[in-house]
């Protein structure tokens, strides 16, 4: 049976920045506070305890209670909300967009990683409490990123116009989406659950934020998950001093730009604006631009003087929305948070932010790459075994895998290294002769050697191609399996919706994820059903 784990570094699906971070490369260590190891959490607990005002808890808990007023929640979730009043309670947070019906599978993996880390920390530090938080990205305005999900190879899309923050978007017009989804689901008990979940989420709630809260709560209420919406006036009041600093001094632009200069060998995930705040209203989320001593709202006629925009901030903090650079700071100001759990892309931009946290005197959280998972059926596992494939091999690109397995399946060696070495020895003697004659002969010998070596390279490639044709039936079985596990050459977790698997495996899907995922192990998990 193949090994069940593939390291993130060897999977081929993570950037150099993330693999270097996971390897704790020394050149990156100045960009984060503490690496996420269980023993290092004590230091994080101590630092956050000393740097999180108790008064913020007194605002956080009532805000959460108000957000949950119209929702039925479990006793576990209710207890977790009340625990946040206590100075020995901390949060572990993940965040995600308001994707239609959760979007890709990794929505589940983020939340399960968060829940399981809280459980692990409670065992290690029984005197403290740890609450799993899902931060809904309600203020995002890019509807095209979230208006669809993939179910059994089909893209199910919600076609409509959208302006402003997506959390405030009304949920009308989803009847056609539900009709297509319902037809494809069938009539099993699991299908009935998914239909009911979709209907209650989107037809019984007026906006996308409430629909997503209901949906996530239904899936994870038994685990005490607490869901927070940052688009909240009282929570925004806590952020006024930091937003004011941003407007007056553009601190984040300066600090993040300095950090980016240290990351020149890596691909930069996000670049800061001079002001990293949006101006927010129901049908509007536009950049604030400082120009000629005034603050202009992009794509509008709105203009504020310095005193006017500070007055607007203090009177209506809900009208100011942090962008990707400042949202993490907002999160850490309002939550007693120890660790943020995100995908590789998220952790990449968090690594740009620590100096801005230091400038704002806010504790920088530990950064944990969420669990990544490949779901495989028992039949697929048996096929993998029969083809003599390892899990590490199935993660290869199809071309590399095809070349590797063709050489293994072939009855003879497809490697002309030995012949090339013989050729090099023959030309070595010719080079010695060339040294004793006219210099023009040296160039001729060298050119002929390169030509002969290149000729062997071409023959080797042609032989490999010929063997692929001979072995095509066996290789096609391999391709079919890989295509099923990696849709369109992508990670399954970035493509398929959870409904694809819930329709077949039901509650066992989430139960098994909760049972098997270990967030601090930092390995790709293969879970078999």
N, C-alpha and C positions, 0 to 999 in steps of 0.2 A: 504493500500500500504506500503511495507517495506521501512524502512529508506534508503536514497540514499547514505549515507557515512559510511565508515568503517575507523577507525583510523589506521594508519600504525602500531601502537603499538599492536593493537588487531587483525590485519589481519593474523598474524602467518607467514608472509613472509619476515620479516626483522630481522636482527641479533640483539643480545643484545646490541652491541655497538651503533647501529643506534637508537634503541628505547631509550636507555639511553641518547644519544645525543638529540633526539627530546624532551625528558623530561627535558632537561637542567640539568642533574645530576651534582652536584658540582665538583665531581672528574674528570670530563672531561673538565671543563670550561677553564683550562689552555692550552688546546690543540687547541683552535680556537680564533679568534680575536673578532668577534661580532656575536651573534646569528641573523639569518635572520628575523628581525622584521622591519616593515616599518619605524618606528621612529628612528631606529638605523642606517639607511642608511646615515643620515646626517654626523655622525661621520666618516663613511667609505669614504664618498665623500671628506671630509676635509683632511683625512689622505692620500688618494691616490693623491689628488691635490698637496699636499706638497712633495710627494715622487715619482712623475712620471715626468721625464724630458721632456720638450716640444720638445727637439730634437728627441726624440723617435717617436713622432707623425709625424715629418717631414720625417722619414724613413718609418713608417708604411703605410701612405696613398699612396705614390708612389708604394710601394710593392703590395698593394691591387689592385691599378689601373692596374699594370702590370699583376697580376694574372687573372684579369677579361677582358683582352684585346680581347680575342676571344669569349666573351660571350655577349649575349644581356641581359641587366639587366633593371629592372624597374627604373623609376625616383626616387622612394622611396629608393631603395637600393643605387643608385648613390648618392643621397643626404646624406644618412647615412655615406657613405665612406668619403665624403667631410667634414661632421660635425666632423669627427675624428681629423681634423686639429685644432679644437678649444679646448681650455683648459677647457671649461665647458661641454665637451662631455665625457661620460664614457660608458663602455661596460658591458653587462651581457653575460656571456659565458657558452656554453655547448660544449661538445666534444663527438665524436662517431667514431667508426671504419668505414672503407669503405665497409660495408657489401653489398653483392650483392642485388640490388634493395631495399636498406635501411635495410634489415634484419628484426629483430623483431619490433613489433608495437611501442615499447617505443622510437624508433628513433623520431617518430612524437611527442611524449609526451615531450621529452627533449626540442625540438625546440619550441613547443607551450608554454611550461613553460617559456622559455627564452623571447619569444616575449611578452607574457602577463605580465611578471614582468616589462619589459621596459615600457609598457603602464601604469602600476600601479605607477611606480616611476615618470613618467612624470606628472601625475596628482598631486602627492604629492610634487614634486620639479620642478615646471614649468620653473625655471630659468636654469635648466640643461637639457642636451640632453642625451638620453640613447639608445644605439645601440645594437641590438641582434646579437651575434656572434655564428656561428657554426664552431668549430675547427675540421678540418678533420684530423684524425689520419693517415696521409699519410706515416709516417715513420715506422709504425708497420710492422713486418715481418712474423707474424703468419697467413698465408693464410688460413689454415684449419678452423680458427675461423670465417672467413667472406665469404667463397666461396659458400654459400647456403642461401636459404630462404624457409620458409614453407608456402605453399599455399593450403588452403582447405584440410589440413591433409596430403599433399604430400610434401616431401622434394625435392626441385629443386636445384641440385648441379652443380657447374661449376668445372669439372674435368680437371685439368692441373697442370703442375709443376710451382713452384714459388720460387724464391730466392730474397733476398734483400727486400727493402721497397716496400710495396704493392701499394703505390700511383704511382710508376713509372711502374707498371706492365701494359703491353699492353693488350688491350681488345679483342684480337683475340680469336676465338674458342668458342664464345658464341651462335653460330647459333643453336646448338642442344638444349641448354638451352631455347632459345627463342621459338623454335618449340614446346617443351613440355608445356611451360607456355602458349603460344598462344592457343594451343589446349584445355587446361583446362579452359581458360578464357571464351570461347564462343564468341558470336557475338553482344552483347549489345553495346550501346553507351559508357557505362563506360568501357567495355572491350576494345573497340577501343582506348579510351584515354590511357589506361594502356599499350596496345601494342605499340602505337605510342611513349609513354614516354620511354619505354624500348629500342626501336629501336634507337631513337634519342640520348639517354644517352650513350648507349654502342657501337652502330655501327657508330656513327658520331663523336666519340671522341677516341683518340688514347691510352689514359692510364686511369687507374682506378680513379685517382684524378680528372681529367677533367670530366669523366663520372659522378662521384658522385657530383661534383660541379653543373653540368648542372641539374641533377635530383633534388637536394635539392633546387636549384634556381627556377626551374619550379613549385615546390610545394609551395614555400613560398616567391616568389619575391614580391607579392602584400603586404607583411608584412614588407618589408625592411630588410630582413635577409641579413647579410654580412657573407660570407664564407671565411675562412682563411686557407691557407696551410702553415704550419710551415717549410716545406722543401723548404726553400727560402734563398738564399745566403745573401741578404741584411738584412733580419731579423736575420739571424744567427750571423751577425757581431755584433749586439747589445748584443749578449749572450757571446761573446768572454771572457770578464773579469770573468764571472761566471764559464764558462767551464775551464778556466785556473786555477781558484781557486780549482775546483774539481780535476783536474789532479795533482796539486801540493800538496794539503792539505787534500783531501778526507773529506771535511767538512760534506757533506751530510751523509756519513756513520756514522760518530761520532754522529751527532745530532739526526738522525732518530733512531739509536740504543738506545740512551738515552731515547727517547720518547717511544719506544716499551717496555722498561722496566717498564714504568708507565701503560702499557695496558695488564699486565700479566693475568688479569681475562677475557680477551676477545680473540677472534680468530684474529690473526694478518693477515691482508689482503696481505701485501707485505713486503718483507725483503730487505734491501739495500745491494748493492754490495760495495766493497771497492772503486771502481770507477763506477759511475752510468752514464757512457757514452758509446755509441757504435761508432765504426768506420764505416762510411757509404759510399758505392758506389753502382752503379746500380744493381749489382748482389750480393751485400755483405752488411750485417749489423751484425757485430760481436762485442762482448765485448772487451773493452780495459782493459788489466790486467797488474798491476804493479808487476814486478817480477825481483828480483836481480838488482834493480836500473834502469831497462828499462821498456818500455811500449810495451807489446806484444799484437798483434791483434789475438784474439782467433781463432783457426782453420785455421790459415794462417801462412806464414813464415815471415810476416811483423813484424819488431821490430824497435822501435824508442828510442833514448836516450831522456833525459829530454829536452835538447835544441832543438832537432829535432821535438819532438811532439808539443812543443810550437810554433815553426816556422810553422809547418804544420797547426796548429789551426789558427794562424794569417793570413796565406796566403789562406787557404781553409776551412773556418769555416763550409761550407756546408757538409764537410766530417765527421762532429761530430754530433751525434744524441743523445739527452737525453733519458734515459729510463723512466720508470713509476715514479721513484722517482724525477727526475729532470725536466721532461716535464712540470709539473705545474709551476715550477720556471721560465722556459723559457717563458711560456704563460704570466705570470704576469709581466715579464720584458718588453715584446713588446706591451702589451695591457694596456690601462687605465681602467683596469677591477675592478669592485666592488664586484662581486659575481660569484661563479662557481656553476652551476646547474648540478647535476649528480645523478646516481642511488645509492642505498645503498652501493654497493661494492666500488664505486668510492669515495664517501664521507668517507668511512672507511679508505681508504689509505691517503686521504687528511688530515685526523686527525693526521697522523703521521708526518706531514711535517712542522708545524708552526715554530719550533725551527730552522730549516734549513733556512727558510725565514728570520727569525730574524738575523741569523748569516750572511746572504748575504745582509741585509739591504733592503729587498724588502717587501712591504706591503702584508700581508696575506689576501686573499679575504674572504668574507662571504661565507658560505657553505650551499647550499639549496638542500634538497632532492627533486628531480624532481616529478612532478605530476605522480601518478599511477592511472590507469584507468581500469575499466571493462566495455566493450561494451556489451550491451544486447538488443535483439530485443523485440518489444512489446509482441510478442507471448511468449518469455521466461519470461518476467516480469509477465504476466498473469499466467503462469504455476507456477512460484514461489509463487505467491499469493494464488493460488488454493491449493498448498501443505502446506500452512501455514508456509512457510519458511521466515526468515529474511535474509537480506544481510550478517549480521555477521555470521549467521549459514552456509550460502553457502560457506563461506571462511574456514570453519573447515575442518580438514582431513576427508576423507570419513568414516573412522572407528568411530571417535568421533561423527560425524553427524548421522551415522547409529544408534549408541547406544542412542543418545539423542532423536531422532525422534521415535525410536521403543518404548521407554518408554512413550513418549507423545501419540503415536497412540494406544497403548495397552489399553484394557478395564480394566486392573487392574494394581496395583502398582508393578513395578519390582524393589523393593528395600527392602532388608531384614534388614534394620537398626533397625526396631522395634523388630524383632525377636532376633537379636543379643543383644539388650539391655536387653531383658527378660532373655536371656541365661546368660549374665554377672551378673545379679542380683541373679540368682540361684547359680551360682558359687561363688558369694560373701559369701553366707551362708556356702558353703562347705569350703571356705578358713578359715572362722572363726572356723569351727570344726577342720580343719587341724592344727590350731595353738595349739590346746589342746591335740594333740596326737603325735605319733612318727613323726619326721621330714621328714621321707621318704614319708609320705602321702602328704605333701605339694607339692612335685615335681610331684606326680601322678595327683593331682587335677589340677595343672597348665598345665601339658601336655594334660590332657583331655579337658580343656577349649580351648586351642589353636586348638586342633583337631576339636572340635565342631564348633568353629568360622570359621575355614577353610572350614569345610563341608558346612556351610551356604553360604560362598563366592562362592564355586563351584556350589551349587544349583542355586544361583542367576545368575551366568554366563550361566548355562545350560538353565535356564528359558528365559534369554534374547535371547539366540541363537534359542530356540524353537519359540519365538514370531517373530523373524526375518523371520523364514520360513513361519509363518502364514501371516505376513504382506509383504511378498516378492514382490507382485505386486505393492503395493504403494511405497515401498522403491526403487524398480527398476526405477520407474518414477523419483524419486529424484536423483538416480545415473546418469541417462541419462542426466538430466538437468545439474548436476554438471560437468559431463565429457565434455559437450558442452561448458561450460563457463571456465573450467580449463583443457585444453587439456593435456592428459597424466599426470594429477595431478599437472600441472605447471600453473603459472599465464599466462593468455591469452597474456598479453603484452610481455612476454618473449619468446613466441612461434610463434604466428601467424604473418604473414606479413600484412602490411596495405592493400595490393591488395585484400585480402580475403574480407575485408569490403568495400573497395572503389568500387569493382566490383558490389556490391549490392546497396550501398548508394551514390556513386559518390561524388561530391564536398561537399555534406552535411557533410561528415565525418570530414574533416578538419575545415569546417566552425563551426560545433558544438563544436569541441574541443576548438577552439579559443574563442567561446562564453562562454563556461562553466568552463574551467579550471582556478582555482585561485591558483597560485603557493605558496602563503604564508599561505594558510589554512592548508597544510600538512595533508590532509585526502585522503583516497582512494575514487576516484570519480566513481560512476556508471552512465554511460551515456546510455540513452535508445533511440533506433531508431524505 
